[in-house]
Amino acid sequence: MGRSASNAAPVVAGEVRRGTSGAVRAAHRPAGLPTRRAALVPVMAFLALSPTLVGAQPGATRVPPRVHVLATGGTISNLGDDARRTGTELVGGIPGIGEMATVTVEQLSNVASSSVTQAMWRALAGRIRQLQRDANAPAGYVITHGTDTMEETAYFLSLTVGGCEPVIVTGAMRQANAVGADGPANLRNSIRTAVAPAARGRGTMVLMNDELFAARDVTKSNTTRLNAFTAPDAGVLGLADPDTVVFHRPAPACAAPRYDLDSLGEFPRVDVVYAYIGADSVAVDALVDAGARGLVLAGVGRGGTTPAMSRALRRATQRGVTVVISNRTGSGRVGAGSAPDSLATLPSGRGATIGATDLNPQKARVLLMLALAARTDARGIAELFNAR
């Protein structure tokens, strides 16, 4: 992997390589070059930033706290026609960033968020956990990511990365070369938040359009608008105002990750099925036959579905599949089968039907997948969905 991010001397933007003389030099790569290999063996890249503070007395310098940016791609890097900016280029385009943080950049991938895989999730969470153990660990982390699946990645990280250091996931609704591109402001505000003392202990958050959201609460609710991200039930967690970062709720205590990826095997198959008028048993039966160990229903209203799909879901539980009931409405709780007084009635050693509470279908899938990978029984899974 090369030199550690914590002790390497920063160099001008580019890919870090060591010559035969031992000197470090910068080698630029084309912005659109595919980076599949980088997802497996991350290539380190660092940005030279001035440590001089604005308003400091002549000759007075200090090294600002370090923020490590892990770039994965998305609209924030997209230039069109398969060309993409690197994470180093994105950070390098923000004026005055060195006054607030010492930024290091690592390119894990450079893909659209629809191309993000569960293997990439593991690599991303594992890399952050590795950096946290370093003697000179960063004060915070920023993930650049596509917006379409951003909420899923953020929620996964919130369950698998603990510690006090904030993890900020950000991106853009407009591509990098568009008029009024929002990526630079989102990235700058994310770096500001990552070093803000009030952000410590808050875990993984999403920052878009000056607004901060808890990973569990946030969802993308518009296809194109700059204010596409909302938290329908919980509301905005905080704001990146021009002068400071403000939070509306107290910070929780720093916590260990809920799931230790090193102890989990392969993630089981968990799928989402959608309820609608006329939905039959075909999709449910086919997914169970394909090996699904968990199913999440995006139900109508408070988790309802048709009689035919309901019978298919009941058959699935009889075959050992755990079914979680969410909704397609965009907000609201589904508590069927998960109220505390019903936990004792949940079966052991077979499937069960559990309410997703306030988790939308895509996030319910993430939690169910991790719980099944950890071999959690039905009662334990119900308790997980009831916990905040």
C-alpha positions in Angstrom: 0.0 0.0 0.0 3.0 2.3 0.3 3.7 4.9 2.9 1.3 5.6 5.7 -1.0 8.6 5.4 0.0 9.7 8.9 3.7 10.1 8.4 4.2 10.8 4.7 5.3 14.2 3.6 2.6 16.0 1.5 3.3 16.5 -2.1 1.6 18.3 -4.9 -1.6 16.7 -6.2 -1.2 13.5 -8.0 -0.4 9.8 -7.5 2.4 9.3 -5.1 5.3 7.3 -6.4 8.9 6.8 -5.2 11.7 7.0 -7.7 14.9 5.0 -7.6 16.7 7.8 -5.7 14.2 7.6 -2.9 12.6 11.0 -3.6 8.9 11.4 -3.7 7.4 12.8 -6.8 3.9 13.4 -8.2 2.6 11.6 -11.2 -0.7 12.8 -12.7 -3.2 10.3 -14.1 -6.0 11.2 -16.5 -9.2 12.2 -14.8 -11.3 9.5 -16.5 -8.9 6.6 -16.0 -10.7 3.6 -14.5 -9.7 2.8 -10.9 -10.9 -0.7 -10.4 -7.6 -1.8 -9.0 -7.5 1.1 -6.5 -10.6 -0.4 -4.8 -8.5 -3.4 -3.8 -5.1 -1.8 -3.3 -5.7 1.9 -2.5 -3.2 4.3 -4.0 -2.3 7.1 -1.6 -2.4 10.7 -2.8 -1.6 13.8 -0.7 -2.2 17.5 -1.2 0.3 20.2 -0.2 -1.5 22.7 2.0 -0.2 25.8 3.6 -0.3 25.6 7.5 -0.3 29.3 7.8 -3.4 30.6 9.6 -5.4 33.6 8.3 -4.8 36.5 10.7 -1.8 34.9 12.3 1.2 37.1 13.2 4.1 37.1 10.7 6.1 33.9 10.9 3.5 32.2 13.2 2.4 28.8 11.9 0.7 25.7 13.2 -0.4 22.5 11.6 -4.2 22.3 11.5 -5.9 19.0 12.4 -5.9 16.4 9.7 -8.9 15.3 7.7 -8.6 12.2 5.5 -10.7 12.3 2.3 -11.6 8.9 0.8 -12.8 9.5 -2.7 -15.1 6.9 -4.4 -16.5 8.9 -7.4 -20.1 10.0 -8.0 -21.5 13.2 -9.6 -19.2 15.3 -7.5 -16.3 14.0 -9.7 -18.2 13.5 -12.9 -17.1 15.6 -15.9 -19.3 13.7 -18.5 -18.3 11.2 -21.2 -16.8 8.9 -18.6 -14.2 11.5 -17.4 -13.9 12.1 -13.7 -11.8 14.2 -11.4 -9.8 12.5 -8.8 -10.2 13.2 -5.1 -7.0 15.1 -5.1 -8.2 17.4 -7.9 -11.5 18.0 -6.0 -9.7 19.1 -2.8 -7.1 21.1 -4.8 -9.9 23.2 -6.3 -11.1 24.5 -2.9 -9.4 27.9 -2.0 -8.1 28.3 1.5 -8.8 24.8 2.6 -5.3 24.6 4.3 -6.4 27.3 6.8 -9.0 24.9 8.4 -7.4 21.4 8.0 -4.4 19.5 6.8 -6.1 17.3 4.1 -4.9 13.9 2.9 -6.6 12.2 0.0 -7.0 8.5 -0.9 -8.7 7.3 -4.1 -10.5 4.1 -3.3 -12.6 4.0 -6.5 -14.0 6.5 -9.1 -17.4 5.1 -10.1 -21.1 6.1 -10.1 -22.9 5.2 -6.9 -24.9 2.6 -8.7 -21.6 0.7 -9.2 -20.7 0.6 -5.5 -20.6 -3.0 -4.2 -20.7 -4.6 -0.8 -17.0 -5.4 -1.3 -16.4 -1.7 -1.6 -18.4 -1.1 1.6 -16.1 -3.6 3.4 -13.0 -2.0 2.0 -14.2 1.5 2.9 -15.1 0.7 6.5 -12.0 -1.4 7.0 -9.8 1.4 5.8 -11.3 3.9 8.2 -10.9 1.4 11.1 -7.3 0.9 10.1 -6.6 4.6 10.1 -8.3 5.0 13.4 -5.7 2.6 15.0 -2.8 4.7 13.7 -0.8 6.7 16.2 -1.4 9.8 14.2 -5.0 9.1 13.2 -7.0 11.9 11.4 -9.4 14.1 13.4 -12.1 13.2 11.0 -13.0 11.5 7.7 -14.8 12.7 4.5 -16.2 10.3 1.9 -17.0 11.6 -1.5 -19.8 9.5 -3.0 -22.5 9.4 -5.6 -25.9 10.6 -4.2 -28.1 7.7 -5.5 -27.0 5.2 -3.0 -25.3 7.6 -0.5 -27.8 6.9 2.3 -27.1 3.2 2.1 -23.3 3.6 2.3 -23.7 6.1 5.1 -25.9 3.8 7.2 -23.6 0.9 6.6 -20.6 3.0 7.9 -22.7 4.1 10.9 -23.1 0.4 11.9 -19.5 -0.7 11.2 -17.3 2.3 12.1 -17.3 3.6 15.6 -15.0 6.0 17.5 -15.2 9.7 18.3 -14.0 10.9 14.9 -16.8 12.1 12.7 -17.3 10.5 9.3 -18.9 12.8 6.8 -20.4 11.5 3.5 -20.9 14.1 0.8 -21.4 14.5 -2.9 -23.1 16.7 -5.4 -26.3 17.0 -7.3 -24.6 18.8 -10.2 -21.6 17.4 -12.0 -18.2 18.9 -11.5 -18.2 21.1 -14.7 -21.8 22.2 -14.5 -22.8 25.9 -14.0 -23.4 26.3 -10.2 -21.8 23.0 -9.3 -22.5 22.3 -5.6 -19.6 19.8 -5.1 -16.9 22.3 -3.9 -19.2 23.9 -1.3 -20.3 20.5 0.0 -16.7 19.2 0.2 -15.5 22.3 1.9 -18.3 22.2 4.5 -17.7 18.5 5.1 -14.0 19.2 5.8 -15.1 22.0 8.2 -17.5 19.7 10.0 -14.9 16.9 10.3 -12.7 19.1 12.4 -15.5 20.8 14.3 -15.3 19.9 18.1 -19.1 19.7 18.2 -19.1 16.9 15.6 -17.1 14.5 17.7 -19.0 11.4 18.8 -21.8 11.9 16.2 -20.6 9.0 14.0 -21.5 9.0 10.3 -23.4 11.9 8.9 -24.4 13.1 5.4 -23.7 16.7 4.4 -25.5 18.1 1.4 -26.7 21.7 0.6 -25.3 23.1 3.9 -27.4 20.6 5.9 -26.2 17.7 8.1 -28.2 14.6 8.6 -27.7 11.5 10.8 -27.0 8.5 8.7 -30.0 6.5 10.1 -32.4 9.3 9.3 -31.4 10.7 5.9 -32.9 9.8 2.5 -32.7 11.1 -1.0 -36.1 12.5 -1.8 -35.7 14.3 -5.1 -34.0 13.3 -8.3 -32.3 16.6 -9.2 -32.7 19.4 -6.7 -29.9 20.7 -4.5 -32.1 20.1 -1.5 -32.7 16.5 -2.5 -31.7 15.1 0.9 -34.2 15.1 3.8 -34.9 13.3 7.1 -38.7 13.0 7.0 -39.2 11.8 10.6 -36.2 13.2 12.5 -35.4 16.5 10.7 -32.0 18.2 10.0 -29.3 17.3 12.5 -27.2 20.5 12.0 -26.2 23.2 9.7 -22.9 24.3 8.1 -23.4 28.0 8.5 -20.9 30.5 7.0 -19.3 31.2 10.4 -19.6 27.9 12.2 -21.1 24.4 12.3 -24.3 24.2 14.4 -26.0 21.1 15.8 -29.6 20.9 17.0 -29.2 17.9 19.2 -26.6 16.9 21.9 -23.8 14.6 20.8 -24.1 11.0 22.0 -21.2 9.3 23.7 -18.5 7.9 21.5 -19.3 4.3 20.8 -17.7 1.2 19.4 -19.1 -0.1 16.0 -22.2 -2.2 16.3 -20.7 -4.8 13.9 -17.0 -5.8 13.7 -16.5 -6.7 10.1 -13.4 -8.8 10.9 -15.7 -11.3 12.7 -18.4 -11.4 10.0 -18.3 -13.8 7.1 -19.9 -13.4 3.7 -23.0 -11.2 3.7 -26.1 -13.2 3.1 -28.5 -12.5 0.3 -31.2 -10.0 1.4 -33.7 -8.5 -1.1 -36.4 -5.9 -1.2 -39.8 -6.6 -2.6 -42.3 -3.9 -3.5 -46.0 -4.1 -2.8 -48.6 -2.7 -5.3 -52.1 -3.5 -6.5 -52.1 -7.0 -8.1 -48.7 -8.0 -6.6 -48.6 -11.9 -6.5 -46.3 -14.5 -5.1 -43.9 -14.7 -8.0 -41.2 -12.3 -6.9 -41.1 -13.6 -3.3 -41.0 -17.3 -4.2 -38.3 -16.6 -6.8 -36.1 -14.8 -4.4 -36.4 -17.4 -1.7 -35.6 -20.1 -4.4 -32.5 -18.0 -5.3 -31.2 -18.2 -1.8 -32.5 -15.1 0.0 -32.1 -15.4 3.8 -33.9 -12.1 4.4 -36.6 -10.1 2.6 -37.7 -6.5 3.2 -41.2 -5.6 2.1 -41.7 -2.0 0.9 -45.4 -2.2 1.8 -48.3 0.0 1.1 -49.5 2.3 3.9 -48.2 0.9 7.2 -46.6 -2.1 5.6 -49.5 -3.8 3.9 -49.6 -5.9 0.8 -51.9 -8.1 -1.3 -53.3 -11.5 0.0 -51.2 -13.4 -2.5 -47.9 -11.7 -1.6 -48.8 -12.0 2.1 -49.2 -15.8 1.7 -45.8 -16.0 -0.1 -44.1 -14.1 2.7 -45.6 -16.4 5.2 -44.3 -19.4 3.3 -40.9 -17.7 3.2 -40.8 -17.5 7.0 -41.7 -21.2 7.2 -38.5 -21.8 5.1 -36.4 -19.9 7.6 -36.4 -16.5 5.8 -36.6 -13.4 8.1 -39.0 -10.9 6.7 -38.9 -7.2 7.7 -41.9 -5.0 7.0 -41.1 -1.5 5.9 -43.2 0.9 3.8 -43.0 2.7 0.5 -44.6 6.0 1.7 -41.3 7.7 2.5 -41.9 8.3 6.2 -43.6 6.8 9.3 -43.1 3.7 11.5 -44.0 0.1 10.9 -44.1 -1.7 14.2 -45.9 -4.9 13.3 -44.4 -7.9 15.1 -41.7 -5.8 16.8 -43.4 -4.2 19.8 -41.6 -5.1 23.0 -44.6 -7.1 24.4 -44.4 -9.4 21.3 -40.7 -10.2 21.4 -41.2 -13.3 23.5 -43.5 -14.8 20.9 -40.9 -14.6 18.1 -39.8 -18.1 17.0 -36.2 -19.3 17.3 -34.5 -21.4 14.6 -36.9 -20.3 11.9 -37.9 -17.1 10.1 -40.0 -14.3 11.5 -41.9 -11.2 10.5 -40.4 -8.0 12.1 -41.3 -4.4 11.7 -38.7 -2.0 10.4 -39.9 0.8 12.7 -38.6 4.1 11.0 -36.1 2.6 8.6 -36.9 2.8 4.9 -36.6 -0.4 2.9 -33.1 0.1 1.6 -31.7 0.8 5.1 -33.7 -2.0 6.6 -32.0 -4.3 4.1 -28.6 -3.1 5.3 -29.4 -3.8 9.0 -31.0 -7.1 8.3 -28.0 -8.2 6.2 -25.5 -7.4 8.9 -27.7 -9.0 11.6 -28.0 -12.2 9.7 -24.3 -12.2 9.0 -23.7 -12.0 12.7 -26.1 -14.9 13.2 -28.5 -12.9 15.3 -31.8 -14.7 16.1 -35.3 -13.3 15.4 -35.7 -11.8 18.8 -32.3 -10.1 18.6 -33.1 -8.7 15.2 -36.4 -7.3 16.4 -34.6 -5.5 19.2 -32.1 -4.1 16.8 -34.9 -2.5 14.7 -36.5 -1.1 17.8 -33.2 0.5 19.0 -32.1 4.0 17.9 
